[in-house]
């Protein structure tokens, strides 16, 4: 049916073809992905092992991944892995999302979703099992004949990809589709060099007709004309910024899976004092220190919330990580930071800090620690790392929120006398 419709559309135009269809045919065409998709959303021909679809935000890459899974089910694949950065991402985007499996499958072949079993089952008996990139061990053991991995570049633990590949061994030719906005990290660079990988690319602008105007305006306002916009909108893999204090390889070389026993843990807070759409995020970064004076980045809880809400996040993380202290910059928020945090939990240990030097000078000692191999990221923190490697202190850009929170955390652990206690 698809080839006949495509020929007819070419001959007499889409409107005439659609008006000539019966009601059942009009319903069926809504699920005819080869007709609806753009060329880059269609799986490439050939005997590839990995299809790497690099695309900007809102480009339709999740729809492409879900449709590929549906196609695999039609071809007889029986056990498919679904892996997102977190369990919530796998559920909310890949399964239940607007372009997820439950939405794109037709009524006559609708799968059943069992959240408690992390399982999607089709009438044919084919199953897709949900996994999370931040729990790699769940992929240790299970076998699959196909896999869809969404936003691989945002995985906290790259070994989740390794665990998945070890179980991708059922059937005559298991394949994996990776749909992601790119980042210049090892796992993506390795895939690009792999001869078994085929690559498709797309931009946010390719899918503008299917995006809500408010969403499109928002991402354009946030990223257009910026270096990060080339990554987030145009899906470019960027080289390191000349003059930046951090390089991606510097972070990668010292990344660890787990932290040792830590002697102190602190939370650095770079506050946003307003909560409008155009407000900055509130940087919230948790860092620990070991007995040998190495530093371990444990969590990035940065958020875009009202003061009361981000204070609740800070206090939750304080107790979760059994922190010794919260460190908050008062240059912007003044006494607001301590006030809103105390309203949530009056018993936390809090210290106000005020910058006595420029941001570049504050950041340079922290950058030096990274160069010495004394700072380790426990897993991956994509947004934080992008901010770090995009920040050039000689440029006119302000230092980002996550980066500032990181600098305050490590400076506090270093016991720097350069900080004035308010």
Phi, psi and omega in degrees: 000322183298314182294324178295316179296319180298321178294318181294319179300319179295326185278314188237357177098153186294320183296316180296320179296314183297318181294338181274354184277154172283169180301316181295325178291323178295324177293316182298322184291338177296340181249012179272080186302321179300335177276322186279332189283155168279159185305320183288348179270356180267134179302136179296156176284166176108182186255047179290161175258322180235131171252111182259108181257102180266121184209157179285176181296135178073014184281350181097020181288327178294321177298318179299318179295315180296319180293326176295318177299315178302319179296321179295322177298316178298330181275357175104004176295143189246335185221107188242134177268136173244118185230117175247173181302322178225168178299322179295320178297316180300316181289308190284332183257305190283330183254303187261358184291171180303328178247018181279178186300320182293335182274326189266348179280140183288159183303327183279357177218042184282128178279164176256133180254126177245093185303321183295335179258000182055042191226135173246125185236129178270161178305332179287347184100351177296145182230142170244127184252132183272133177229169181234134178295343179265007173228073186302327186296339177292341178269359179277105179120306182300146180248148182217157174252359175198159179208141171242121180246122182252135179053052179302325182294346180258005180294136177288323182241104182300336181295345174301323177295318179297316180297321178298313183298325180295334179261000181273075190219012178267152176079180185279334182206078179294143182226158177226138174252132179242115178250118187202150163280130190282159168219153183280064182243164188302315185298323178285318179297322178295319178296319180298328181273345184291125180295345179272002182260133168251147190237134170237152182226147177209163179238166177299328183289335180299330186250020185303323183297336183256006181255145175298134181306322181296319179295313183297317178298322183293313182289328177295315180300324185281323191242335186301135179082004179249162177298317179296331177297327176298328178279310188281332181258317186258358176060036175277145172266112190270145171280169179297149181281124175302129179091353180292147181284341181234147173242148180302321182294327177301319179287316184299319184296337184244014179289143179229162179276320180223155178268153173284188174297131185251141181272331178214150174222131179229160174246125173265135182235122172249101196278148164261128185266355175233171186228031177277172180299328183270000179292157173290162170286162171264114180286128180223107184230132182254128182227140176244161180236136178263173184295334180267019177062039166258157187237139187234115177282117189259328188198147172236106183252023181307139185213166178243089188218171173291161180306318180296320182289318179290332175296323177295321177297315180301313182293322177299314180292326177304314181281324180300316183267004180052055186285157177271333186195150168256132179243119183237133179283129184261357184302321179265312189269349181056223181283355181303318187299305181297322182299311183288327177292318180294330176295329178278315182208107185283353186261359180288154175274122186230142177225126175274139178231146180233131181292129175251358178227167176295159184297323180297318180293326177291325185281332187300317178297328179289319176301321179297323177297321177297316180298326179281356180076026184256001175240131185232131173271125180273094190088198183247144177229081191305312184292318177298313183294324176296319178296317182299314186277355177257352186273115175252112184297342180275349180277175182274355182291148176280154178289136186288164186296314181297317180298316179299317180297321177298314181298317179297319181298309184290323178299318177298317180293328177290342181073034184297136176277003182278358181258133178268124179277121184286000000 
